[in-house]
Amino acid sequence: MARLHNKVALITGIGGGMGREAARRFAAEGAKVVGCDINAQGLDETVRIVREEGGEITGIGGVDLSDAATSARWIDDAAAVYGGIDILYNNASIQRFGPIDELAVGDWELTIRGELSIVFYAVRAAWKHLKARGGVIVNIGSVAGTRGVEFMPQNVHGAAKAGVINLTQQLAVEGGPHGIRAICISPGFIETPATRFLVEDPPPAIKATWDRIPLRRVGQPDDIVNAAVFLASDEATWITGVNLVIDGGSSVLG
Ligand SMILES: NC(=O)c1ccc[n+]([C@@H]2O[C@H](COP(=O)([O-])OP(=O)(O)OC[C@H]3O[C@@H](n4cnc5c(N)ncnc54)[C@H](O)[C@@H]3O)[C@@H](O)[C@H]2O)c1
């Protein structure tokens, strides 16, 4: 039996990177996937790939999830496609980087909205659907949410992802009595279209951190999605509130 057989999974940001991989794997595990992206072209490509692979998927394009009303509309439309929600997988995010004294206030606000509020908006709208079935929320945090680094001015990105990690803990507490589980997965560096330029030509300071990864390689999208399949499945019905760090061991280095 497929591990997500007949589960309705809403996945955000399936237009590329880890979101595309999540749509493919969740569909391959028997889920009925409803995905969205602000990038309609990338979304269409993912829908085409999943269907070619024999998966069940509906794509809703041109959705800007950083707008609360748009997000709520998307959630209700998506829930209507297969008659409910079992899994809400908050993958989409957008962020800006800059030294703390140079980062524009607008870039701070864009990042908080594009990485933290974006999760709140979707969860808030999905809550009634998740309560109806005892669903699962999978949030994508980051190792940036629990530490600082010297090689990148990730101040607002780290603050927003720390918010996602803590929000997940509170969602587990508020959701538990309704049978709702909430999980956070915090990736280390993962090679995706958004980060490939760094893999192809890494600045020395970044390369030096990768050379120290205990498992001696950067991550790939399926390193994250494999864990998400397990955590979203009925194999994990007593797991909630966790923040699973997946980073090849980097964060345990001294
Ligand atoms: N790549 C990494 O190294 C890494 C590390 C830690 C955490 N993460 C997190 O993992 C997740 C996926 O990362 P990725 O590297 O695959 O990113 P990506 O940029 O390749 O993909 C993100 C997708 O979300 C979509 N999106 C962005 N803002 C949106 C919005 N407002 N409304 C709708 N869609 C929107 C984009 O169009 C894109 O298709 C993100 O939450 C990211 O912060 C990534």
The ligand as a Gaussian input file, in Angstrom:
#p B3LYP/6-31G(d) Opt

LIG

0 1
 N       17.482000      25.538000      -0.649000
 C       17.983000      25.570000       0.575000
 O       19.192000      25.449000       0.789000
 C       17.061000      25.745000       1.769000
 C       17.597000      25.587000       3.055000
 C       16.765000      25.714000       4.153000
 C       15.422000      25.982000       3.970000
 N       14.922000      26.134000       2.700000
 C       13.477000      26.368000       2.556000
 O       12.901000      25.322000       1.782000
 C       11.775000      25.816000       1.046000
 C       11.945000      25.541000      -0.442000
 O       13.187000      26.074000      -0.874000
 P       13.704000      25.962000      -2.388000
 O       15.177000      26.108000      -2.331000
 O       13.094000      24.770000      -3.038000
 O       13.103000      27.319000      -2.944000
 P       12.692000      27.760000      -4.424000
 O       12.879000      29.236000      -4.452000
 O       13.385000      26.896000      -5.451000
 O       11.145000      27.399000      -4.450000
 C       10.192000      28.113000      -3.731000
 C        8.929000      28.146000      -4.563000
 O        7.949000      28.931000      -3.842000
 C        7.341000      29.817000      -4.755000
 N        6.884000      31.004000      -4.017000
 C        7.678000      31.908000      -3.412000
 N        6.914000      32.877000      -2.851000
 C        5.626000      32.566000      -3.150000
 C        4.380000      33.190000      -2.854000
 N        4.330000      34.354000      -2.177000
 N        3.239000      32.606000      -3.283000
 C        3.298000      31.441000      -3.992000
 N        4.438000      30.812000      -4.309000
 C        5.603000      31.369000      -3.889000
 C        8.427000      30.142000      -5.791000
 O        7.872000      30.621000      -6.995000
 C        9.137000      28.806000      -5.926000
 O        8.575000      27.995000      -6.948000
 C       11.695000      27.299000       1.388000
 O       10.788000      27.462000       2.475000
 C       13.104000      27.638000       1.835000
 O       13.170000      28.751000       2.685000
 C       15.713000      26.046000       1.610000

